[in-house]
Amino acid sequence: MPTYRDEGIVLRTQKLGEADRIITLLTRRNGRIRAVARGVRKTSSRIGARLEPFNHVDVQFYEGKSLDNVTQVETIDAMGGRLADDYGKWTAGTAMLETAERLSAEEREPNVQQYALLVSGLRSMAAGEHEPTLILDSYLLRSLAVAGWSPSFDECARCAQPGPHRAFNVHAGGMVCSACRPPGSAAPSPAAVTLLGALLAGDWETADAADDRTRKEASGLVAAFLQWHIERGLRSLPLVDRS
């Protein structure tokens, strides 16, 4: 049977039969892949622990009729253990995995940018470089931008008039001027808009300096923007620890 190798992040696992699992990965070269890992639920399995969510792995597959099969697994970075020890990191990381799967709707559609964003975000989370919720919100904004839904936090999302503006509308695509402001638009604080722009641009000095109230306000806008574009909410997002 034809075989191939790729590296990827394990997004989730599903039980199959008595001892097998279906593994969903976001890979560097082949996009999202679902493959069967035989016997990994047995205590004698040498690769079962490597195929857990969050882990960065190098995998060999052989092509099957419906699903490919995993034949070899080498660990690149076992991030799952480091994230599972911290509830805040684990819940934020889980929301990142779910987002990556939702934004990679087509199987075997290469998406190197989404893959690189997920790997760098999870590594930063595991290393504790920034607060988990900041890393999550930055990842959500950037992954939406890669998918073609980049929000505007400076100029008007409708007429491109330079800002700053006071209204935010998810349907319009971000901040809007007074002339373009649709009914029901939110009026975020200037500090929250500054934070959102910093998270999208990767300005961590500004993002880390934001207070808790500003972070929670910005997170609410990010969640609304995400839900609008993926058409339904993430199951994991309400579980994120924002205390």
DOMARNU-332966 format. One record per residue (C-alpha): residue number from 1; x, y, z. Coordinates in nm, 2 decimals, padded with zeros to 4 digits. Example, Ala and Ser with C-alpha at 12.3 -4.5 7.8 and 13.67 -1.06 7.14 Angstrom:
BEGIN
  num      px      py      pz
    1   01.23  -00.45   00.78
    2   01.37  -00.11   00.71
! end
This chain:
BEGIN
  num      px      py      pz
    1   00.00   00.00   00.00
    2   00.13   00.35  -00.07
    3   00.27   00.53   00.23
    4   00.36   00.89   00.32
    5   00.49   01.09   00.61
    6   00.38   01.43   00.75
    7   00.41   01.62   01.07
    8   00.11   01.76   01.25
    9  -00.08   01.85   01.56
   10  -00.33   01.60   01.71
   11  -00.67   01.79   01.72
   12  -00.89   01.51   01.86
   13  -00.94   01.14   01.90
   14  -01.25   00.92   01.87
   15  -01.29   00.56   01.99
   16  -01.33   00.30   01.72
   17  -01.41  -00.06   01.81
   18  -01.25  -00.22   02.11
   19  -00.89  -00.10   02.08
   20  -00.86   00.15   01.79
   21  -00.90   00.52   01.76
   22  -00.97   00.77   01.48
   23  -00.71   01.04   01.50
   24  -00.77   01.39   01.35
   25  -00.46   01.59   01.28
   26  -00.38   01.92   01.12
   27  -00.07   01.85   00.91
   28   00.19   02.07   00.75
   29   00.16   01.94   00.39
   30  -00.17   01.76   00.37
   31  -00.40   01.98   00.58
   32  -00.66   01.81   00.80
   33  -00.63   01.43   00.80
   34  -00.85   01.16   00.97
   35  -00.67   00.83   01.01
   36  -00.72   00.50   01.21
   37  -00.46   00.41   01.47
   38  -00.49   00.04   01.53
   39  -00.46  -00.10   01.88
   40  -00.36   00.23   02.05
   41  -00.61   00.18   02.34
   42  -00.43  -00.13   02.45
   43  -00.20  -00.09   02.75
   44   00.08  -00.25   02.54
   45   00.06   00.01   02.27
   46   00.39   00.20   02.22
   47   00.23   00.49   02.03
   48  -00.10   00.55   02.20
   49   00.04   00.82   02.44
   50   00.19   01.00   02.15
   51  -00.14   01.04   01.97
   52  -00.31   01.26   02.23
   53  -00.45   01.60   02.16
   54  -00.20   01.89   02.15
   55   00.09   01.67   02.07
   56   00.32   01.77   01.78
   57   00.41   01.45   01.60
   58   00.58   01.31   01.29
   59   00.35   01.03   01.15
   60   00.38   00.77   00.88
   61   00.05   00.67   00.71
   62  -00.05   00.41   00.46
   63  -00.34   00.49   00.23
   64  -00.67   00.31   00.29
   65  -01.00   00.29   00.10
   66  -01.19   00.52   00.33
   67  -00.95   00.63   00.61
   68  -00.57   00.61   00.60
   69  -00.39   00.41   00.87
   70  -00.12   00.52   01.11
   71   00.18   00.30   01.10
   72   00.46   00.49   01.28
   73   00.46   00.79   01.52
   74   00.75   01.00   01.65
   75   00.71   01.28   01.90
   76   00.83   01.62   01.81
   77   00.69   01.80   02.11
   78   00.47   01.65   02.37
   79   00.28   01.96   02.46
   80  -00.03   01.77   02.59
   81   00.12   01.70   02.93
   82   00.23   02.05   02.99
   83  -00.11   02.20   02.90
   84  -00.31   01.94   03.09
   85  -00.15   02.04   03.42
   86  -00.30   02.39   03.40
   87  -00.68   02.43   03.36
   88  -00.65   02.78   03.20
   89  -00.40   02.66   02.94
   90  -00.59   02.34   02.87
   91  -00.93   02.51   02.81
   92  -00.78   02.78   02.60
   93  -00.57   02.53   02.40
   94  -00.88   02.31   02.35
   95  -01.06   02.61   02.19
   96  -00.76   02.66   01.96
   97  -00.78   02.29   01.85
   98  -01.15   02.32   01.78
   99  -01.10   02.64   01.59
  100  -00.83   02.49   01.38
  101  -01.05   02.19   01.29
  102  -01.35   02.42   01.20
  103  -01.14   02.65   00.98
  104  -00.99   02.34   00.80
  105  -01.32   02.22   00.67
  106  -01.19   02.04   00.37
  107  -00.98   01.73   00.43
  108  -00.65   01.71   00.26
  109  -00.66   02.08   00.17
  110  -00.31   02.21   00.25
  111  -00.31   02.52   00.47
  112   00.04   02.59   00.59
  113  -00.05   02.93   00.75
  114  -00.32   02.78   00.97
  115  -00.08   02.50   01.07
  116   00.20   02.74   01.15
  117  -00.03   02.96   01.36
  118  -00.15   02.66   01.56
  119   00.19   02.52   01.63
  120   00.33   02.86   01.74
  121   00.03   02.94   01.95
  122   00.04   02.61   02.14
  123   00.41   02.63   02.19
  124   00.37   02.98   02.34
  125   00.09   02.85   02.56
  126   00.29   02.55   02.68
  127   00.59   02.77   02.76
  128   00.38   03.02   02.95
  129   00.50   03.32   02.75
  130   00.17   03.51   02.79
  131  -00.16   03.47   02.96
  132  -00.36   03.18   02.80
  133  -00.66   03.40   02.71
  134  -00.44   03.65   02.54
  135  -00.28   03.38   02.33
  136  -00.62   03.23   02.25
  137  -00.77   03.56   02.14
  138  -00.46   03.65   01.93
  139  -00.48   03.30   01.77
  140  -00.85   03.34   01.69
  141  -00.81   03.68   01.53
  142  -00.51   03.57   01.32
  143  -00.67   03.24   01.21
  144  -00.98   03.43   01.10
  145  -00.76   03.67   00.91
  146  -00.58   03.38   00.74
  147  -00.92   03.24   00.65
  148  -01.01   03.57   00.48
  149  -01.20   03.74   00.75
  150  -00.95   03.99   00.89
  151  -01.12   04.24   01.12
  152  -01.06   04.61   01.09
  153  -00.97   04.79   01.42
  154  -00.84   05.12   01.27
  155  -01.01   05.23   00.95
  156  -01.38   05.19   00.89
  157  -01.46   04.83   00.78
  158  -01.71   04.96   00.52
  159  -01.58   05.29   00.38
  160  -01.21   05.27   00.49
  161  -01.23   05.61   00.65
  162  -00.93   05.64   00.89
  163  -01.00   05.60   01.26
  164  -01.02   05.59   01.54
  165  -01.39   05.50   01.54
  166  -01.62   05.43   01.84
  167  -01.85   05.16   01.70
  168  -01.78   04.78   01.64
  169  -02.01   04.56   01.43
  170  -01.94   04.20   01.36
  171  -02.15   04.19   01.04
  172  -01.96   04.48   00.90
  173  -01.62   04.34   00.97
  174  -01.49   04.55   01.26
  175  -01.49   04.91   01.36
  176  -01.72   05.14   01.16
  177  -01.75   05.52   01.14
  178  -02.06   05.71   01.25
  179  -02.19   05.73   00.89
  180  -02.16   05.35   00.83
  181  -02.26   05.24   01.18
  182  -02.54   04.98   01.16
  183  -02.81   04.96   01.43
  184  -02.71   04.74   01.72
  185  -02.34   04.81   01.69
  186  -02.13   04.78   02.01
  187  -01.94   05.07   02.15
  188  -01.62   04.92   02.30
  189  -01.38   05.12   02.51
  190  -01.07   05.27   02.33
  191  -00.85   05.05   02.55
  192  -01.03   04.73   02.42
  193  -00.99   04.84   02.06
  194  -00.62   04.90   02.12
  195  -00.59   04.56   02.27
  196  -00.77   04.39   01.98
  197  -00.54   04.56   01.73
  198  -00.23   04.46   01.93
  199  -00.35   04.09   01.94
  200  -00.40   04.09   01.57
  201  -00.06   04.25   01.50
  202   00.13   04.05   01.76
  203   00.22   04.35   01.97
  204   00.27   04.16   02.29
  205   00.41   04.45   02.49
  206   00.08   04.63   02.45
  207  -00.13   04.32   02.50
  208   00.04   04.21   02.82
  209  -00.01   04.56   02.97
  210  -00.39   04.55   02.93
  211  -00.59   04.52   03.25
  212  -00.84   04.24   03.33
  213  -01.15   04.44   03.25
  214  -01.01   04.54   02.91
  215  -00.91   04.18   02.83
  216  -01.26   04.05   02.91
  217  -01.42   04.32   02.70
  218  -01.19   04.24   02.41
  219  -01.25   03.86   02.45
  220  -01.63   03.91   02.42
  221  -01.58   04.09   02.09
  222  -01.35   03.82   01.96
  223  -01.60   03.55   02.05
  224  -01.88   03.74   01.87
  225  -01.67   03.79   01.56
  226  -01.57   03.43   01.55
  227  -01.92   03.30   01.60
  228  -02.05   03.51   01.32
  229  -01.80   03.39   01.07
  230  -01.81   03.02   01.15
  231  -02.19   03.04   01.19
  232  -02.21   02.86   01.52
  233  -02.02   02.89   01.85
  234  -01.74   02.67   01.97
  235  -01.84   02.41   02.23
  236  -01.51   02.46   02.41
  237  -01.51   02.85   02.43
  238  -01.76   02.88   02.72
  239  -01.53   02.66   02.93
  240  -01.22   02.89   02.89
  241  -01.11   03.01   03.23
  242  -01.11   03.39   03.22
  243  -01.09   03.45   03.59
! end
